Amino acid sequence: MGLGILSAARDEQVPGTSFVLDDASRPTHHGEEDFRLKYDRSGTVPIILVPQPSDDPNDPLNWPLWKRDVILCILSVISVIASTLSPLLAANTITLALYFERSFTQMALLTGYHLCGVGVAGLFFVASARVWGKRHLYLLGTTLIIISSAWGGSSGHSYRSLLWARIIQGVGLAPFEALVNASVGDLYFVHERGKRMAFSNLALFGGAFFTPIIVGKITHTLGWQWSFYLISIFAGALLPFIILFVPETAYRRASHLNTDVTGEENLHGKSNNDTSRTYPQADPQYRGAASEYLGPAIEMSNNDTPATHDSPSGSGPASFEKKHGDIETRHLRPQQQGNIPSKVSFARSLLPFNGRKTDDNLFKLILRPFPLFFHPAILWACLIQGTLIGWTVMIGVVLAAIFLGPPLFFDEVQTGYMYTGAFVGAVLGFILAGILADWSTNLMIRRNKGIYEPEFRIVLVVAQLILGCIGLYGFGVTSADVTRYGWFLPDFFFALEVMGMVLGAVASALYIVDAHRKIVFLM
């Protein structure tokens, strides 16, 4: 496979391995583009679309790029609101302990049970998304956030009431924690995912780190209840946008078009057991067969002027009849258009369900995550993300204990401001991830003669190792003696640790989405 990536021991297609750049060394007819594939022609070098879009106008990959970006922006904004729920009590833990006359441990359990709600609900929501899609879960999650946040703010002096509100908040958070990255895989081609995945992760992690900065000030000025009320208000304001502008992103595409899962061999009608990188010559007999197999050919272009091409079947010129944003659809013979569905109306797109996405049994899907923990790639991703996320949560919990007491005696406002370092680290980490994710991958694709391997995403963990270790060791040393080092150095090293965490999160998420969508993210 090149660049140190091992080839499969048996003759089988490796998921995620695919041609992206139509390199001249590729064994087509004298470097000619493969007419059976669909391309992104917006740049100087044609990029093969992975996965290949179908001819259905309802396929999210056929939607205009601006529409897909709007969907991602709305999901990212609501993710910012949702992600504030977990660290909501970080800056005012001591204040709440005094208010409810409870111990520090009992206050910490408000976050612990909240996270249990996230985890348990995630098992059911991921299975439900696999069967019926994600839209109904985004609607349900937003509604639960609105109700539970209003409930938490009005819980009065009842610790039990606040505890159950926190658990329901966790259930509401689960769809955004578990499914937004999968929606990136639904909406974008492989070469478009890097920056968008960084952006969606920035929304999830950035919101979490920004929350304590403002919650301390809100608690000091308005009271802790308003940290709950404001979440309910903002989530309520976003609910109409989700209803109107976030249609279902899951799509049941023909398996041979999922070239990031099955490879191009299945697209060309080859056996799964044949992994040779050879292609038939572009002669008329293959042109006819391919056009019957794939239907209308599609080109990605930024040119608004319709163009004409010779029909691959040799039946005369074919013209562009209509466009879907950045996608121009070239129609061939009338008999090839009979099975193309009509575009779903806007009113119908508002429905929470639009059909099953798989025939798999729901209960089996609920249990499927447990054996997946023993899958090497899934275990690796959990460790890469979970290890530093665990340390980040630990730092967030002990930060209040370190600075609220002697020798610095910070109040809740000053303690909240200590999370500024984590927020800045998250932003810088995702900027760095967005730059490196696509740049390093494109560089290795070119060096690998146009072949993309999901392992190209893993190189980001090198930066995670460096920044994460420096941040953890630095925070441990400086926070142990704040009298000597003051508040700045612990906050600085906290920022480095968070930068390492988000780089690892982006790297592992991109790798799993690209290499193992069939078993994890093809929902």
VEXKEFI-754673 format. One line per field, with one value per residue (C-alpha): residue number from 1; residue in three letters; x, y, z. Coordinates in Angstrom, 3 decimals. Example, Ala and Ser with C-alpha at 12.3 -4.5 7.8 and 13.67 -1.06 7.14 Angstrom:
// VEXKEFI-754673
n <- [1;2]
res <- [ala;ser]
px <- [12.300;13.670]
py <- [-4.500;-1.060]
pz <- [7.800;7.140]
END
This chain:
// VEXKEFI-754673
n <- [1;2;3;4;5;6;7;8;9;10;11;12;13;14;15;16;17;18;19;20;21;22;23;24;25;26;27;28;29;30;31;32;33;34;35;36;37;38;39;40;41;42;43;44;45;46;47;48;49;50;51;52;53;54;55;56;57;58;59;60;61;62;63;64;65;66;67;68;69;70;71;72;73;74;75;76;77;78;79;80;81;82;83;84;85;86;87;88;89;90;91;92;93;94;95;96;97;98;99;100;101;102;103;104;105;106;107;108;109;110;111;112;113;114;115;116;117;118;119;120;121;122;123;124;125;126;127;128;129;130;131;132;133;134;135;136;137;138;139;140;141;142;143;144;145;146;147;148;149;150;151;152;153;154;155;156;157;158;159;160;161;162;163;164;165;166;167;168;169;170;171;172;173;174;175;176;177;178;179;180;181;182;183;184;185;186;187;188;189;190;191;192;193;194;195;196;197;198;199;200;201;202;203;204;205;206;207;208;209;210;211;212;213;214;215;216;217;218;219;220;221;222;223;224;225;226;227;228;229;230;231;232;233;234;235;236;237;238;239;240;241;242;243;244;245;246;247;248;249;250;251;252;253;254;255;256;257;258;259;260;261;262;263;264;265;266;267;268;269;270;271;272;273;274;275;276;277;278;279;280;281;282;283;284;285;286;287;288;289;290;291;292;293;294;295;296;297;298;299;300;301;302;303;304;305;306;307;308;309;310;311;312;313;314;315;316;317;318;319;320;321;322;323;324;325;326;327;328;329;330;331;332;333;334;335;336;337;338;339;340;341;342;343;344;345;346;347;348;349;350;351;352;353;354;355;356;357;358;359;360;361;362;363;364;365;366;367;368;369;370;371;372;373;374;375;376;377;378;379;380;381;382;383;384;385;386;387;388;389;390;391;392;393;394;395;396;397;398;399;400;401;402;403;404;405;406;407;408;409;410;411;412;413;414;415;416;417;418;419;420;421;422;423;424;425;426;427;428;429;430;431;432;433;434;435;436;437;438;439;440;441;442;443;444;445;446;447;448;449;450;451;452;453;454;455;456;457;458;459;460;461;462;463;464;465;466;467;468;469;470;471;472;473;474;475;476;477;478;479;480;481;482;483;484;485;486;487;488;489;490;491;492;493;494;495;496;497;498;499;500;501;502;503;504;505;506;507;508;509;510;511;512;513;514;515;516;517;518;519;520;521;522;523]
res <- [met;gly;leu;gly;ile;leu;ser;ala;ala;arg;asp;glu;gln;val;pro;gly;thr;ser;phe;val;leu;asp;asp;ala;ser;arg;pro;thr;his;his;gly;glu;glu;asp;phe;arg;leu;lys;tyr;asp;arg;ser;gly;thr;val;pro;ile;ile;leu;val;pro;gln;pro;ser;asp;asp;pro;asn;asp;pro;leu;asn;trp;pro;leu;trp;lys;arg;asp;val;ile;leu;cys;ile;leu;ser;val;ile;ser;val;ile;ala;ser;thr;leu;ser;pro;leu;leu;ala;ala;asn;thr;ile;thr;leu;ala;leu;tyr;phe;glu;arg;ser;phe;thr;gln;met;ala;leu;leu;thr;gly;tyr;his;leu;cys;gly;val;gly;val;ala;gly;leu;phe;phe;val;ala;ser;ala;arg;val;trp;gly;lys;arg;his;leu;tyr;leu;leu;gly;thr;thr;leu;ile;ile;ile;ser;ser;ala;trp;gly;gly;ser;ser;gly;his;ser;tyr;arg;ser;leu;leu;trp;ala;arg;ile;ile;gln;gly;val;gly;leu;ala;pro;phe;glu;ala;leu;val;asn;ala;ser;val;gly;asp;leu;tyr;phe;val;his;glu;arg;gly;lys;arg;met;ala;phe;ser;asn;leu;ala;leu;phe;gly;gly;ala;phe;phe;thr;pro;ile;ile;val;gly;lys;ile;thr;his;thr;leu;gly;trp;gln;trp;ser;phe;tyr;leu;ile;ser;ile;phe;ala;gly;ala;leu;leu;pro;phe;ile;ile;leu;phe;val;pro;glu;thr;ala;tyr;arg;arg;ala;ser;his;leu;asn;thr;asp;val;thr;gly;glu;glu;asn;leu;his;gly;lys;ser;asn;asn;asp;thr;ser;arg;thr;tyr;pro;gln;ala;asp;pro;gln;tyr;arg;gly;ala;ala;ser;glu;tyr;leu;gly;pro;ala;ile;glu;met;ser;asn;asn;asp;thr;pro;ala;thr;his;asp;ser;pro;ser;gly;ser;gly;pro;ala;ser;phe;glu;lys;lys;his;gly;asp;ile;glu;thr;arg;his;leu;arg;pro;gln;gln;gln;gly;asn;ile;pro;ser;lys;val;ser;phe;ala;arg;ser;leu;leu;pro;phe;asn;gly;arg;lys;thr;asp;asp;asn;leu;phe;lys;leu;ile;leu;arg;pro;phe;pro;leu;phe;phe;his;pro;ala;ile;leu;trp;ala;cys;leu;ile;gln;gly;thr;leu;ile;gly;trp;thr;val;met;ile;gly;val;val;leu;ala;ala;ile;phe;leu;gly;pro;pro;leu;phe;phe;asp;glu;val;gln;thr;gly;tyr;met;tyr;thr;gly;ala;phe;val;gly;ala;val;leu;gly;phe;ile;leu;ala;gly;ile;leu;ala;asp;trp;ser;thr;asn;leu;met;ile;arg;arg;asn;lys;gly;ile;tyr;glu;pro;glu;phe;arg;ile;val;leu;val;val;ala;gln;leu;ile;leu;gly;cys;ile;gly;leu;tyr;gly;phe;gly;val;thr;ser;ala;asp;val;thr;arg;tyr;gly;trp;phe;leu;pro;asp;phe;phe;phe;ala;leu;glu;val;met;gly;met;val;leu;gly;ala;val;ala;ser;ala;leu;tyr;ile;val;asp;ala;his;arg;lys;ile;val;phe;leu;met]
px <- [0.000;2.959;4.305;4.819;1.192;0.958;-0.982;-3.739;-2.491;-5.351;-6.831;-9.523;-10.550;-9.308;-12.052;-11.191;-8.451;-9.436;-8.216;-8.708;-6.465;-6.658;-2.905;-1.312;0.427;-2.893;-3.401;-6.242;-6.071;-3.005;-3.775;-7.355;-9.939;-12.047;-15.482;-17.176;-16.235;-17.493;-15.105;-14.716;-13.414;-13.363;-9.544;-6.717;-6.500;-9.701;-10.485;-12.370;-15.411;-15.233;-17.839;-19.447;-22.794;-25.876;-28.128;-30.863;-31.336;-32.227;-28.751;-27.044;-23.857;-25.776;-26.949;-25.221;-22.165;-23.726;-26.727;-24.511;-22.448;-25.588;-26.706;-23.302;-23.271;-26.686;-25.652;-22.402;-24.179;-26.621;-23.624;-22.016;-25.158;-25.390;-21.723;-22.076;-24.159;-21.370;-19.077;-22.005;-21.279;-17.474;-16.915;-19.611;-19.254;-18.428;-21.285;-23.769;-22.337;-23.091;-26.507;-27.676;-25.687;-24.089;-20.527;-18.143;-18.473;-22.257;-21.936;-19.479;-22.042;-24.361;-21.872;-21.135;-24.760;-25.187;-22.376;-23.998;-27.119;-25.017;-23.433;-26.562;-28.687;-25.923;-26.277;-29.942;-29.600;-26.779;-28.815;-31.904;-29.872;-28.625;-32.187;-34.211;-31.657;-30.505;-33.074;-35.571;-32.776;-31.586;-35.160;-35.594;-32.245;-32.944;-36.398;-34.994;-32.316;-34.972;-37.183;-34.443;-32.584;-35.760;-36.384;-32.879;-33.122;-36.450;-35.424;-35.157;-33.403;-34.235;-30.989;-32.905;-34.824;-31.611;-29.980;-32.749;-32.672;-28.946;-29.549;-32.157;-29.750;-27.282;-29.876;-30.488;-26.771;-26.210;-27.369;-24.988;-22.112;-22.507;-23.888;-22.617;-19.304;-21.261;-23.301;-20.043;-19.444;-22.967;-22.683;-19.162;-16.731;-13.437;-11.475;-13.994;-14.123;-10.899;-11.750;-15.416;-14.577;-12.258;-15.043;-17.661;-15.252;-14.406;-18.107;-18.328;-15.113;-14.863;-18.320;-17.419;-14.339;-15.953;-18.827;-17.021;-15.616;-19.075;-20.912;-18.864;-19.832;-23.487;-23.611;-22.020;-24.304;-27.658;-27.527;-26.689;-30.249;-29.764;-26.963;-29.736;-32.378;-30.101;-29.347;-33.082;-33.646;-30.860;-31.801;-35.400;-34.276;-32.355;-35.151;-36.967;-33.704;-33.292;-36.908;-36.726;-33.135;-31.680;-33.186;-32.234;-28.545;-28.502;-29.038;-29.365;-26.975;-26.231;-23.315;-21.151;-21.166;-19.689;-16.172;-14.735;-16.052;-16.046;-13.420;-13.642;-13.497;-17.138;-18.053;-16.557;-18.342;-15.252;-15.198;-14.428;-11.633;-9.857;-7.837;-5.519;-5.308;-5.957;-8.684;-10.190;-9.241;-11.700;-13.109;-16.703;-17.839;-16.848;-18.340;-21.712;-21.608;-20.555;-23.231;-25.905;-24.452;-23.991;-26.693;-26.168;-22.630;-22.032;-19.345;-18.522;-17.936;-18.033;-18.930;-22.520;-22.544;-24.099;-21.715;-22.049;-20.107;-20.198;-22.332;-20.279;-22.649;-21.875;-25.548;-24.968;-24.358;-25.581;-26.436;-26.710;-30.403;-30.263;-27.853;-27.783;-25.536;-22.007;-23.156;-24.092;-26.134;-25.627;-28.632;-28.209;-30.821;-34.419;-34.595;-31.700;-33.623;-36.652;-35.394;-34.209;-36.504;-38.056;-36.865;-38.624;-40.774;-39.787;-42.869;-41.989;-38.400;-39.743;-40.925;-38.797;-38.617;-38.231;-37.835;-35.463;-31.769;-30.948;-32.657;-30.544;-32.336;-32.568;-31.783;-28.692;-27.532;-28.014;-25.679;-23.205;-20.976;-19.873;-18.020;-16.762;-14.663;-12.454;-11.955;-8.342;-9.216;-12.139;-10.079;-7.278;-9.687;-11.239;-7.824;-6.564;-9.623;-10.536;-7.153;-6.631;-10.359;-10.253;-7.282;-9.033;-12.130;-9.930;-8.150;-11.498;-12.778;-9.697;-9.195;-11.840;-10.341;-6.859;-7.722;-10.802;-8.839;-5.496;-3.140;-4.872;-8.500;-10.152;-13.921;-16.173;-15.662;-11.866;-12.038;-14.228;-11.689;-9.082;-10.805;-9.766;-6.561;-8.518;-10.784;-7.848;-6.104;-9.209;-9.479;-5.770;-5.859;-8.691;-7.145;-3.954;-5.927;-7.864;-4.646;-2.708;-5.526;-6.046;-2.530;-0.737;-3.286;-3.083;0.712;0.741;-1.914;0.331;3.339;1.226;0.328;-3.200;-4.218;-5.816;-5.315;-7.245;-4.004;-2.877;-5.118;-3.166;-0.104;-1.906;-1.322;2.374;1.413;-0.983;1.831;4.111;1.562;-0.416;2.593;4.089;0.720;0.084;3.536;3.661;0.250;1.111;4.344;3.038;-0.371;1.303;2.973;0.792;2.475;5.678;4.319;1.130;-1.982;-0.639;1.655;-0.942;-3.400;-0.814;-0.039;-3.773;-4.073;-1.311;-2.966;-6.286;-4.529;-3.150;-6.544;-8.370;-5.690;-6.120;-9.910;-9.834;-7.283;-9.187;-12.594;-11.355;-9.673;-12.743;-15.107;-12.885;-11.712;-14.595;-17.830;-19.336;-19.229;-19.472;-20.622;-22.660;-25.902]
py <- [0.000;2.309;4.750;1.989;0.796;-2.988;-4.752;-7.226;-10.777;-12.150;-10.954;-8.662;-5.041;-2.933;-0.545;3.092;2.524;4.363;6.489;10.193;11.942;10.841;10.491;10.082;6.914;5.266;2.452;3.986;4.700;6.945;8.819;9.471;10.009;6.963;7.700;5.382;7.587;10.977;13.823;17.088;19.469;22.613;22.504;22.169;18.393;16.305;14.553;11.259;11.484;9.057;7.777;7.997;9.862;8.169;9.771;10.422;14.180;13.233;11.793;14.248;14.015;15.579;18.565;21.915;22.471;25.565;23.509;20.858;23.533;25.203;21.872;21.365;24.921;24.470;21.123;22.677;25.608;23.338;21.134;24.154;24.578;20.853;20.517;23.192;20.778;18.509;21.213;23.421;23.034;23.080;26.691;26.874;23.482;25.051;27.546;24.725;22.635;25.485;26.139;22.521;21.818;18.814;17.511;18.209;14.536;14.766;17.851;16.005;13.198;15.665;15.558;11.842;10.734;13.217;11.460;8.093;9.417;10.347;6.903;4.786;6.891;6.762;2.972;3.273;6.418;5.078;1.943;4.039;6.271;3.206;2.010;5.207;7.977;10.885;13.654;12.371;12.121;15.681;16.862;14.703;15.770;19.479;19.127;17.254;19.909;22.642;20.824;19.496;22.826;24.685;21.915;22.203;25.954;25.648;22.756;25.045;23.457;19.892;18.044;15.008;17.135;18.728;15.286;13.940;17.104;16.542;12.921;14.003;16.675;13.879;12.005;15.176;15.670;12.093;12.542;15.443;13.773;10.561;11.472;14.832;13.367;10.619;13.300;14.733;11.328;11.401;14.887;15.109;13.308;12.123;15.102;17.518;16.023;17.198;20.830;20.047;17.314;19.734;22.336;19.958;18.774;22.384;22.974;19.997;20.587;24.368;24.853;22.599;24.642;28.023;27.244;27.593;30.968;32.515;30.319;31.723;35.255;34.286;32.635;35.667;38.174;36.419;33.268;29.683;29.017;31.275;29.093;26.508;28.959;30.493;27.062;26.371;29.740;29.319;25.713;26.809;29.495;26.887;24.300;25.969;25.975;22.241;21.582;23.633;23.374;20.053;17.281;13.640;13.155;9.342;7.824;4.220;4.273;1.286;-0.606;-0.436;3.387;3.385;3.218;4.304;0.965;-1.421;0.188;0.970;-2.680;-3.196;0.002;-1.491;-4.770;-6.677;-9.327;-8.461;-10.974;-9.178;-6.322;-5.702;-2.070;-2.657;-1.073;-2.092;-0.067;2.694;1.008;1.195;-2.122;-0.996;2.431;0.895;-1.465;1.256;3.678;1.008;0.142;3.613;5.550;9.281;10.535;13.392;16.036;18.432;21.909;25.536;26.572;27.769;27.362;24.120;21.966;19.140;15.920;12.862;10.177;7.287;4.870;6.359;7.248;10.896;14.047;14.327;17.685;19.013;19.295;20.587;21.218;20.514;23.316;22.157;18.977;18.916;15.883;14.629;12.681;9.861;7.763;8.048;4.394;4.989;7.721;5.633;4.567;8.004;9.150;12.594;15.218;15.079;18.129;20.556;19.627;15.941;16.672;18.071;14.640;13.103;9.766;8.967;5.194;2.532;2.841;-0.806;-4.166;-5.015;-5.910;-2.974;-5.047;-6.554;-3.044;-1.945;-4.740;-4.302;-1.657;-4.145;-6.585;-3.605;-2.580;-5.564;-4.392;-3.104;0.118;0.940;0.145;2.363;5.240;4.916;5.018;7.903;10.000;8.664;8.885;12.611;13.358;11.619;13.722;16.856;16.077;15.381;18.723;20.483;18.906;19.647;23.145;24.585;22.793;24.110;27.769;28.352;27.520;28.695;30.202;32.080;32.093;32.627;33.211;31.456;34.211;33.972;30.162;30.284;32.486;29.768;27.762;30.415;28.470;25.309;27.202;28.869;25.490;23.925;26.650;26.507;22.714;22.591;25.279;23.227;20.030;21.658;22.801;19.582;17.086;17.985;19.241;16.140;13.812;15.507;15.422;11.679;11.013;12.636;10.701;7.543;8.085;9.307;6.491;7.503;5.399;6.150;5.641;9.011;10.563;8.958;11.206;13.852;11.751;12.692;16.264;14.904;12.971;16.007;18.599;16.264;15.022;18.490;19.797;17.003;17.006;20.806;21.117;18.506;20.238;23.816;23.147;21.291;24.543;27.487;29.653;29.440;29.277;31.325;30.809;31.465;28.465;25.836;27.495;27.554;23.845;23.102;24.749;22.531;19.408;20.364;21.032;17.501;16.094;17.693;16.674;13.080;13.377;14.691;12.090;9.129;10.395;10.935;7.535;5.666;7.541;6.853;3.306;1.697;3.425;0.032;-1.180;2.046;5.170;3.915;4.860]
pz <- [0.000;0.353;2.975;5.533;5.570;5.528;2.789;3.636;4.214;2.115;-1.142;0.190;-0.132;2.784;3.989;3.428;0.855;-2.291;-5.170;-4.530;-7.045;-10.659;-10.968;-14.391;-13.215;-12.531;-15.090;-17.069;-20.775;-21.127;-17.910;-19.060;-16.329;-15.525;-17.022;-14.521;-11.561;-10.447;-9.762;-7.897;-10.563;-8.435;-8.183;-10.654;-10.146;-10.468;-7.195;-7.275;-5.008;-2.100;-1.458;-4.871;-4.782;-6.169;-8.797;-6.235;-5.578;-1.978;-1.406;1.009;-1.059;-3.953;-1.921;-2.538;-0.387;1.192;2.324;3.873;5.606;6.974;8.434;10.038;11.428;13.055;14.537;15.761;17.438;19.265;20.145;21.812;23.932;24.678;25.569;28.256;30.324;31.557;33.026;34.066;37.777;37.613;38.655;41.352;43.038;46.413;46.076;45.445;48.282;50.676;49.090;49.356;52.539;50.891;50.688;47.815;46.780;46.543;44.375;42.138;41.789;40.041;37.180;37.586;37.222;34.387;32.505;33.246;31.542;28.512;28.322;28.819;26.456;23.865;23.564;22.587;20.500;18.330;17.598;16.854;14.522;12.673;12.056;11.587;11.065;13.189;12.729;15.310;17.873;17.288;17.803;20.915;22.377;21.937;23.492;26.505;26.994;27.045;29.551;31.854;31.998;32.988;35.537;37.001;37.434;39.250;41.536;44.542;47.524;46.419;45.736;44.412;41.914;40.629;40.388;38.129;36.045;35.532;34.468;31.884;30.690;30.030;27.981;25.955;25.382;24.135;20.497;19.937;21.744;19.726;16.305;15.052;13.880;12.117;10.340;9.006;7.424;5.978;4.481;3.083;0.826;2.278;0.936;2.522;6.011;7.667;8.443;9.058;11.533;13.354;13.377;14.797;17.476;18.304;18.909;21.273;23.200;22.878;24.364;27.258;28.115;27.592;29.963;33.331;32.251;32.052;34.577;37.439;36.428;35.912;39.341;40.995;39.229;38.627;40.732;39.798;38.616;35.599;34.268;33.715;32.511;29.861;28.400;28.156;26.452;23.886;23.123;22.659;20.203;18.177;18.054;15.091;13.095;13.698;12.724;9.524;8.309;9.528;7.388;7.752;6.889;6.931;3.495;2.398;-0.533;-2.746;-1.226;-4.370;-4.141;-0.626;-2.018;1.337;2.642;-0.321;-2.547;-6.244;-7.279;-6.313;-8.138;-11.262;-10.747;-9.598;-6.940;-3.358;-3.481;-6.277;-4.926;-7.828;-8.850;-12.529;-14.590;-17.937;-20.948;-21.772;-24.872;-26.119;-24.644;-21.139;-21.703;-22.496;-19.524;-17.113;-18.191;-17.711;-14.296;-12.868;-14.665;-15.156;-14.729;-12.343;-12.344;-9.540;-10.852;-9.810;-13.344;-13.686;-17.463;-18.740;-20.697;-23.166;-23.469;-25.602;-24.077;-22.684;-24.363;-27.703;-28.272;-28.992;-27.017;-23.449;-21.893;-18.366;-17.647;-14.082;-11.235;-7.528;-6.265;-6.895;-8.652;-12.299;-13.378;-16.901;-18.147;-20.603;-22.368;-21.071;-20.035;-17.609;-15.762;-14.848;-11.413;-10.247;-7.379;-7.409;-4.970;-1.602;-0.842;1.899;3.945;3.820;4.835;8.129;9.257;12.039;10.178;6.482;6.497;7.793;7.027;7.677;8.087;11.143;14.369;16.805;19.901;18.303;17.435;21.047;22.177;19.327;21.025;23.700;21.411;19.403;22.401;21.556;17.976;17.845;16.008;18.310;21.411;20.103;19.418;22.883;24.518;22.375;23.178;26.598;28.304;27.864;28.169;31.549;32.633;31.386;33.449;36.468;36.093;35.737;38.964;41.087;39.695;42.020;45.026;44.186;43.701;45.890;49.027;50.410;49.443;46.580;47.848;44.441;44.304;41.767;39.183;39.311;39.333;36.244;34.504;35.093;32.348;29.828;29.246;28.412;26.012;24.248;24.079;22.514;19.871;19.011;18.989;16.493;14.313;14.257;13.614;10.776;9.132;9.621;8.977;5.329;4.559;5.833;4.244;0.833;1.000;1.674;-0.988;-3.593;-2.371;-2.512;-6.199;-5.557;-3.205;0.093;3.206;6.448;8.361;7.000;9.668;12.512;12.160;14.248;17.366;17.226;18.096;20.722;22.381;22.568;23.700;25.966;27.915;28.333;29.517;32.022;33.586;33.630;35.284;37.890;38.882;38.940;40.539;43.405;44.496;43.433;46.065;44.046;40.493;40.802;38.667;35.154;34.649;35.693;33.325;30.527;30.899;31.113;27.675;26.254;27.652;26.052;22.719;22.836;23.749;20.824;18.322;19.424;19.296;15.725;14.605;16.045;14.869;11.309;11.223;12.488;10.145;7.122;7.897;9.769;8.766;7.956;11.551;13.503;11.694;8.752;10.531]
END
